[in-house]
Amino acid sequence: MAVLKETFSVAEKISPGFERRIAFLDKLMVVVCDFTNGPADEPEKPHSHPHEQITYVAEGDLFLFMDDKKHRLTKGDIFTVPSGIPHCIQTLSSKVRLIDSFSPVREDYIR
């Protein structure tokens, strides 16, 4: 069992205004993503991956772009992304926190 305390764990800085914390087991991964560079002028570049994804919006407002649709999401909303489906977000507030769950584990996130 692992316990990751937010106050003691060091976030991985991915880019200016975007950092993440990761916890994983053999078949499941949870990623806490903090965006502090919003609101964004435009959406990020769409991407896809072979992993299934479920995301909980813990804080902030954003647009989700998927399946040629634009969805406005806010705190408490959840979205799912099937394997291989292109998707992206656009932050609408100064801070957005997303809790991503992936299966299988995203090996590309592990350093």
Stockholm file with secondary structure:
# STOCKHOLM 1.0

chainA/1-111         MAVLKETFSVAEKISPGFERRIAFLDKLMVVVCDFTNGPADEPEKPHSHPHEQITYVAEGDLFLFMDDKKHRLTKGDIFTVPSGIPHCIQTLSSKVRLIDSFSPVREDYIR
#=GR chainA/1-111 SS CCCCCTTTSCCEEEETTEEEEEEECSSCEEEEEEECSCSCSSCCCCBCCSSEEEEEEEESEEEEEETTEEEEEETTCEEEECTTCCEEEEECSSCEEEEEEEESCCGGGCC
#=GC SS_cons         CCCCCTTTSCCEEEETTEEEEEEECSSCEEEEEEECSCSCSSCCCCBCCSSEEEEEEEESEEEEEETTEEEEEETTCEEEECTTCCEEEEECSSCEEEEEEEESCCGGGCC
//
